[in-house]
Amino acid sequence: MIHMEYYLVVSTIMMFAGIYGFFTRRNLLAMLISVELILNSVDINFVVFNRFLFPGQLEGFFFALFAIGVSAAETAVAIAIIINIYRNIRNIQVKNMNEMQG
C-alpha cells in the first residue's frame, strides 16, 4: 500500500509547478494550464485525505468529481474568452491586454 506522504509529495510538486507557471508565463493559455495544475493538485488532496481519514465514505471522491466538473466548465469559458481576445487583437500575451481598454 502506498503511503499518504507520497501522494502529498506529488500534489505539492503539482501545486508549486502550477504556481511557478502562473507567475512566469505571459501567455494566457499557459496561465490557464497552470491554474488547472493547481486545481488538480487540490483534487488529489481531497481524494487522498478522504481515502486515508474516512476509508468507508465517499465524500472526498464526490467533492473531487464536482470540482473536476466545475474546472472543466471554467476551462471552456476561459478558452472561449481567449479565442475572442485573439480574434480582436490577434495576440494572447498578457502584456497586450491593455489594448482592450476602451
Backbone as JSON Lines, residues from 0, in Angstrom:
{"i":0,"aa":"M","n":[0.84,-1.18,0.0],"ca":[0.0,0.0,0.0],"c":[0.88,1.25,0.0]}
{"i":1,"aa":"I","n":[0.52,2.2,-0.8],"ca":[1.29,3.43,-0.93],"c":[0.92,4.36,0.23]}
{"i":2,"aa":"H","n":[1.92,4.94,0.84],"ca":[1.69,5.81,1.98],"c":[1.14,7.16,1.53]}
{"i":3,"aa":"M","n":[0.48,7.81,2.45],"ca":[-0.17,9.09,2.19],"c":[0.84,10.17,1.8]}
{"i":4,"aa":"E","n":[2.03,10.1,2.35],"ca":[3.04,11.13,2.09],"c":[3.44,11.19,0.62]}
{"i":5,"aa":"Y","n":[3.46,10.04,-0.05],"ca":[3.84,10.02,-1.46],"c":[2.83,10.78,-2.32]}
{"i":6,"aa":"Y","n":[1.55,10.59,-2.02],"ca":[0.52,11.33,-2.74],"c":[0.63,12.83,-2.47]}
{"i":7,"aa":"L","n":[0.9,13.16,-1.23],"ca":[1.02,14.57,-0.87],"c":[2.24,15.22,-1.5]}
{"i":8,"aa":"V","n":[3.32,14.46,-1.67],"ca":[4.5,14.99,-2.35],"c":[4.18,15.28,-3.82]}
{"i":9,"aa":"V","n":[3.5,14.36,-4.48],"ca":[3.1,14.57,-5.88],"c":[2.17,15.78,-5.98]}
{"i":10,"aa":"S","n":[1.23,15.88,-5.07],"ca":[0.31,17.0,-5.08],"c":[1.04,18.33,-4.85]}
{"i":11,"aa":"T","n":[2.01,18.32,-3.94],"ca":[2.77,19.54,-3.66],"c":[3.61,19.95,-4.86]}
{"i":12,"aa":"I","n":[4.22,18.99,-5.53],"ca":[5.0,19.3,-6.73],"c":[4.1,19.9,-7.81]}
{"i":13,"aa":"M","n":[2.91,19.31,-7.98],"ca":[1.97,19.85,-8.96],"c":[1.55,21.26,-8.6]}
{"i":14,"aa":"M","n":[1.3,21.5,-7.31],"ca":[0.87,22.83,-6.86],"c":[1.95,23.87,-7.15]}
{"i":15,"aa":"F","n":[3.2,23.58,-6.78],"ca":[4.26,24.55,-6.99],"c":[4.61,24.71,-8.47]}
{"i":16,"aa":"A","n":[4.47,23.66,-9.27],"ca":[4.67,23.8,-10.71],"c":[3.6,24.71,-11.31]}
{"i":17,"aa":"G","n":[2.37,24.57,-10.83],"ca":[1.3,25.45,-11.3],"c":[1.51,26.89,-10.88]}
{"i":18,"aa":"I","n":[1.91,27.1,-9.64],"ca":[2.16,28.47,-9.17],"c":[3.32,29.1,-9.94]}
{"i":19,"aa":"Y","n":[4.39,28.33,-10.12],"ca":[5.54,28.83,-10.88],"c":[5.13,29.17,-12.32]}
{"i":20,"aa":"G","n":[4.38,28.28,-12.95],"ca":[3.94,28.52,-14.32],"c":[3.02,29.73,-14.43]}
{"i":21,"aa":"F","n":[2.16,29.93,-13.44],"ca":[1.24,31.06,-13.49],"c":[1.99,32.39,-13.38]}
{"i":22,"aa":"F","n":[3.0,32.44,-12.53],"ca":[3.7,33.7,-12.33],"c":[4.79,33.97,-13.35]}
{"i":23,"aa":"T","n":[5.27,32.96,-14.05],"ca":[6.36,33.18,-15.0],"c":[5.9,33.24,-16.46]}
{"i":24,"aa":"R","n":[4.76,32.69,-16.79],"ca":[4.3,32.68,-18.17],"c":[3.56,33.97,-18.49]}
{"i":25,"aa":"R","n":[3.65,34.38,-19.72],"ca":[2.94,35.58,-20.18],"c":[1.88,35.27,-21.21]}
{"i":26,"aa":"N","n":[1.7,34.0,-21.51],"ca":[0.69,33.57,-22.47],"c":[-0.56,33.14,-21.7]}
{"i":27,"aa":"L","n":[-1.72,33.57,-22.15],"ca":[-2.95,33.26,-21.42],"c":[-3.23,31.77,-21.36]}
{"i":28,"aa":"L","n":[-2.94,31.03,-22.43],"ca":[-3.17,29.58,-22.4],"c":[-2.24,28.87,-21.42]}
{"i":29,"aa":"A","n":[-0.99,29.29,-21.37],"ca":[-0.06,28.69,-20.41],"c":[-0.49,29.0,-18.98]}
{"i":30,"aa":"M","n":[-1.01,30.19,-18.76],"ca":[-1.5,30.54,-17.43],"c":[-2.73,29.71,-17.07]}
{"i":31,"aa":"L","n":[-3.59,29.45,-18.04],"ca":[-4.76,28.61,-17.81],"c":[-4.36,27.18,-17.47]}
{"i":32,"aa":"I","n":[-3.38,26.65,-18.16],"ca":[-2.89,25.31,-17.86],"c":[-2.29,25.26,-16.45]}
{"i":33,"aa":"S","n":[-1.61,26.32,-16.05],"ca":[-1.05,26.37,-14.7],"c":[-2.14,26.37,-13.64]}
{"i":34,"aa":"V","n":[-3.22,27.1,-13.89],"ca":[-4.34,27.1,-12.95],"c":[-4.96,25.71,-12.87]}
{"i":35,"aa":"E","n":[-5.03,25.02,-13.99],"ca":[-5.57,23.66,-13.99],"c":[-4.68,22.71,-13.2]}
{"i":36,"aa":"L","n":[-3.37,22.89,-13.27],"ca":[-2.46,22.09,-12.44],"c":[-2.74,22.31,-10.96]}
{"i":37,"aa":"I","n":[-2.95,23.55,-10.58],"ca":[-3.24,23.86,-9.18],"c":[-4.55,23.2,-8.75]}
{"i":38,"aa":"L","n":[-5.57,23.29,-9.58],"ca":[-6.86,22.68,-9.24],"c":[-6.76,21.16,-9.16]}
{"i":39,"aa":"N","n":[-5.98,20.54,-10.03],"ca":[-5.8,19.09,-9.98],"c":[-5.04,18.65,-8.74]}
{"i":40,"aa":"S","n":[-4.1,19.46,-8.28],"ca":[-3.4,19.1,-7.05],"c":[-4.34,19.17,-5.85]}
{"i":41,"aa":"V","n":[-5.25,20.11,-5.86],"ca":[-6.25,20.19,-4.79],"c":[-7.18,18.97,-4.84]}
{"i":42,"aa":"D","n":[-7.57,18.55,-6.03],"ca":[-8.42,17.36,-6.16],"c":[-7.72,16.11,-5.63]}
{"i":43,"aa":"I","n":[-6.42,16.0,-5.9],"ca":[-5.67,14.87,-5.37],"c":[-5.71,14.89,-3.84]}
{"i":44,"aa":"N","n":[-5.56,16.07,-3.25],"ca":[-5.61,16.17,-1.79],"c":[-6.97,15.75,-1.25]}
{"i":45,"aa":"F","n":[-8.05,16.16,-1.9],"ca":[-9.39,15.75,-1.45],"c":[-9.52,14.24,-1.42]}
{"i":46,"aa":"V","n":[-9.1,13.6,-2.48],"ca":[-9.24,12.15,-2.58],"c":[-8.32,11.44,-1.58]}
{"i":47,"aa":"V","n":[-7.1,11.9,-1.45],"ca":[-6.16,11.25,-0.55],"c":[-6.62,11.36,0.9]}
{"i":48,"aa":"F","n":[-7.01,12.55,1.32],"ca":[-7.44,12.7,2.71],"c":[-8.72,11.92,2.98]}
{"i":49,"aa":"N","n":[-9.61,11.86,2.01],"ca":[-10.81,11.05,2.19],"c":[-10.45,9.57,2.3]}
{"i":50,"aa":"R","n":[-9.54,9.12,1.47],"ca":[-9.17,7.7,1.45],"c":[-8.51,7.27,2.75]}
{"i":51,"aa":"F","n":[-7.64,8.12,3.29],"ca":[-6.89,7.73,4.46],"c":[-7.58,8.08,5.78]}
{"i":52,"aa":"L","n":[-8.4,9.13,5.8],"ca":[-9.07,9.51,7.05],"c":[-10.43,8.84,7.21]}
{"i":53,"aa":"F","n":[-11.17,8.72,6.12],"ca":[-12.51,8.13,6.16],"c":[-12.63,7.09,5.05]}
{"i":54,"aa":"P","n":[-12.03,5.92,5.2],"ca":[-11.96,4.96,4.09],"c":[-13.32,4.42,3.64]}
{"i":55,"aa":"G","n":[-14.32,4.42,4.49],"ca":[-15.6,3.86,4.09],"c":[-16.54,4.85,3.45]}
{"i":56,"aa":"Q","n":[-16.19,6.12,3.47],"ca":[-17.08,7.16,2.94],"c":[-16.54,7.71,1.64]}
{"i":57,"aa":"L","n":[-17.42,8.32,0.86],"ca":[-17.03,8.78,-0.47],"c":[-17.18,10.29,-0.66]}
{"i":58,"aa":"E","n":[-17.25,11.06,0.42],"ca":[-17.45,12.5,0.28],"c":[-16.31,13.17,-0.47]}
{"i":59,"aa":"G","n":[-15.07,12.78,-0.17],"ca":[-13.92,13.37,-0.85],"c":[-13.92,13.07,-2.34]}
{"i":60,"aa":"F","n":[-14.31,11.86,-2.7],"ca":[-14.36,11.49,-4.11],"c":[-15.43,12.29,-4.85]}
{"i":61,"aa":"F","n":[-16.61,12.42,-4.24],"ca":[-17.67,13.19,-4.89],"c":[-17.32,14.66,-4.97]}
{"i":62,"aa":"F","n":[-16.67,15.18,-3.93],"ca":[-16.26,16.58,-3.97],"c":[-15.21,16.79,-5.06]}
{"i":63,"aa":"A","n":[-14.29,15.84,-5.21],"ca":[-13.29,15.94,-6.27],"c":[-13.94,15.85,-7.65]}
{"i":64,"aa":"L","n":[-14.91,14.97,-7.83],"ca":[-15.61,14.89,-9.12],"c":[-16.36,16.17,-9.42]}
{"i":65,"aa":"F","n":[-17.0,16.74,-8.41],"ca":[-17.69,18.02,-8.59],"c":[-16.69,19.12,-8.95]}
{"i":66,"aa":"A","n":[-15.54,19.14,-8.29],"ca":[-14.52,20.14,-8.59],"c":[-13.97,19.97,-10.0]}
{"i":67,"aa":"I","n":[-13.82,18.73,-10.46],"ca":[-13.35,18.49,-11.82],"c":[-14.39,18.99,-12.83]}
{"i":68,"aa":"G","n":[-15.66,18.76,-12.55],"ca":[-16.72,19.26,-13.43],"c":[-16.75,20.78,-13.49]}
{"i":69,"aa":"V","n":[-16.59,21.42,-12.35],"ca":[-16.57,22.88,-12.31],"c":[-15.34,23.42,-13.05]}
{"i":70,"aa":"S","n":[-14.19,22.77,-12.87],"ca":[-12.99,23.25,-13.56],"c":[-13.08,23.02,-15.07]}
{"i":71,"aa":"A","n":[-13.78,21.97,-15.5],"ca":[-13.99,21.76,-16.94],"c":[-14.86,22.88,-17.51]}
{"i":72,"aa":"A","n":[-15.91,23.26,-16.79],"ca":[-16.75,24.36,-17.25],"c":[-15.98,25.67,-17.25]}
{"i":73,"aa":"E","n":[-15.17,25.88,-16.22],"ca":[-14.36,27.09,-16.15],"c":[-13.35,27.14,-17.29]}
{"i":74,"aa":"T","n":[-12.78,26.01,-17.64],"ca":[-11.82,25.96,-18.74],"c":[-12.51,26.25,-20.07]}
{"i":75,"aa":"A","n":[-13.7,25.73,-20.26],"ca":[-14.43,26.0,-21.51],"c":[-14.73,27.49,-21.65]}
{"i":76,"aa":"V","n":[-15.15,28.12,-20.58],"ca":[-15.44,29.56,-20.62],"c":[-14.15,30.35,-20.85]}
{"i":77,"aa":"A","n":[-13.07,29.97,-20.17],"ca":[-11.8,30.69,-20.33],"c":[-11.26,30.55,-21.74]}
{"i":78,"aa":"I","n":[-11.37,29.37,-22.33],"ca":[-10.9,29.2,-23.71],"c":[-11.76,30.02,-24.68]}
{"i":79,"aa":"A","n":[-13.05,30.09,-24.43],"ca":[-13.92,30.92,-25.27],"c":[-13.52,32.39,-25.17]}
{"i":80,"aa":"I","n":[-13.19,32.85,-23.97],"ca":[-12.75,34.24,-23.79],"c":[-11.42,34.46,-24.49]}
{"i":81,"aa":"I","n":[-10.5,33.52,-24.37],"ca":[-9.19,33.66,-25.01],"c":[-9.32,33.68,-26.53]}
{"i":82,"aa":"I","n":[-10.21,32.86,-27.08],"ca":[-10.45,32.87,-28.53],"c":[-11.02,34.21,-28.97]}
{"i":83,"aa":"N","n":[-11.92,34.76,-28.18],"ca":[-12.49,36.07,-28.51],"c":[-11.44,37.17,-28.43]}
{"i":84,"aa":"I","n":[-10.55,37.1,-27.46],"ca":[-9.46,38.07,-27.36],"c":[-8.55,37.93,-28.58]}
{"i":85,"aa":"Y","n":[-8.24,36.71,-28.98],"ca":[-7.37,36.5,-30.13],"c":[-8.01,37.05,-31.41]}
{"i":86,"aa":"R","n":[-9.31,36.88,-31.53],"ca":[-9.99,37.41,-32.73],"c":[-9.94,38.93,-32.78]}
{"i":87,"aa":"N","n":[-9.95,39.58,-31.62],"ca":[-9.96,41.04,-31.59],"c":[-8.58,41.66,-31.75]}
{"i":88,"aa":"I","n":[-7.58,41.13,-31.06],"ca":[-6.27,41.78,-31.1],"c":[-5.17,40.91,-31.69]}
{"i":89,"aa":"R","n":[-5.48,39.69,-32.14],"ca":[-4.54,38.79,-32.8],"c":[-3.32,38.43,-31.95]}
{"i":90,"aa":"N","n":[-3.51,38.42,-30.63],"ca":[-2.42,38.07,-29.73],"c":[-3.03,37.68,-28.39]}
{"i":91,"aa":"I","n":[-2.39,36.73,-27.69],"ca":[-2.91,36.33,-26.38],"c":[-1.86,36.5,-25.28]}
{"i":92,"aa":"Q","n":[-0.91,37.39,-25.52],"ca":[0.08,37.7,-24.5],"c":[-0.53,38.66,-23.48]}
{"i":93,"aa":"V","n":[-0.16,38.49,-22.22],"ca":[-0.75,39.3,-21.15],"c":[-0.36,40.76,-21.31]}
{"i":94,"aa":"K","n":[0.84,41.04,-21.8],"ca":[1.29,42.44,-21.91],"c":[0.47,43.23,-22.93]}
{"i":95,"aa":"N","n":[-0.23,42.55,-23.84],"ca":[-1.03,43.23,-24.85],"c":[-2.49,43.42,-24.42]}
{"i":96,"aa":"M","n":[-2.84,43.06,-23.22],"ca":[-4.23,43.16,-22.78],"c":[-4.65,44.61,-22.52]}
{"i":97,"aa":"N","n":[-3.68,45.53,-22.39],"ca":[-4.06,46.93,-22.19],"c":[-4.68,47.53,-23.45]}
{"i":98,"aa":"E","n":[-4.53,46.87,-24.6],"ca":[-5.17,47.32,-25.84],"c":[-6.7,47.18,-25.77]}
{"i":99,"aa":"M","n":[-7.18,46.34,-24.87],"ca":[-8.62,46.12,-24.77],"c":[-9.31,47.21,-23.97]}
{"i":100,"aa":"Q","n":[-8.54,48.06,-23.3],"ca":[-9.16,49.15,-22.55],"c":[-9.74,50.15,-23.54]}
{"i":101,"aa":"G","n":[-10.93,50.62,-23.23],"ca":[-11.71,51.46,-24.1],"c":[-11.02,52.64,-24.62]}
